[in-house]
């Protein structure tokens, strides 16, 4: 803790000492003017009653002096503006990352690998918000954007376990993703659009990324076309990074072109460093976007204790001074 205006505290203490000295001097002058000479006063001052009264008076003065110290010292302390000062690094790690997984049957192995890899990567995050959306014929938000990494890690691991045995251990990744009234399955554009619209704080300039796990094999017709879904992500400024179990074919090439159009990239599942490569890419892009900023010195006022002691001192002094004066 430091005193921001220490000089003001010193002035308050000096003023208190000056007031006390002036009051003592005036009181002494008044007593000198009222002195009445008397002989043989020792007989009176030797009386036990007199000595007890004198001792009581001295004790009262000592107590009042101590209580006054409890008034003036905290007053000087409060006037000095006590505060805690510390350096703060401006927050740079304010990314929003949405995991967007196609949970159709052909994607189980891919999704499980993504979830388990990302559960490990998340443990090193600090400041990022993570969300998870699962989709097949319709999208389900497993959990919205959050920086509760204990929850995120647990959920990712539970869903990864759920891919091993549907209905067994872990969370069922397909729960709620099947719509019998839908015109198809694996509606990837609709799933991507749901992920895009899952970003909040849309008015803020926050780096956003979508990690899309899909083979881009659409079966049916949904609300959005692939072009419309990727354009929505691009308009929001969200880069789409895809992990595809295939590394060739028309669907793969279309996915490569679409992700690159948002500034992202498509990784084949055979790339063992796909997930860490995506997170490194997001880190690199964010570092380039944000300018270097210097640490800022912040000061937080801490007036609680001096003000509390000052109030207690006043509550103690005023009743005592009034009673003993009488």
Buried (B, 14 or more C-beta within 10 A) or exposed (E): EEBBEBEBBBBBBEEBEEEEEEEEEEEEEEEEEEEEEEEEEEEEEEEEEEEEEEEEEEEBEEBBEEBBEBBBBBBBBBBBBBBEEEEEEEEBBBBBBBBBBBBBEBBBEBBBBBBBBBBEBBEEBEEBBBBBBBBBBBBBBBBBBEBEBEEBBBBBBBBBBBBEEBEEEBBBBBBBBBBEEBEBBBBBBBBBBBBBBBBEEEEEEBBBBBBBBBBBBBBEEBEBBBEEBBBBBBEBBBBBBBBBBBEEEEBBEBBBEBBBBBBBBBBBBEBEEBBBBBBEBBBEBBEEEBEEEEEEEEEEEEBEEBEEBBEBBBEBBEEBBEEEEE
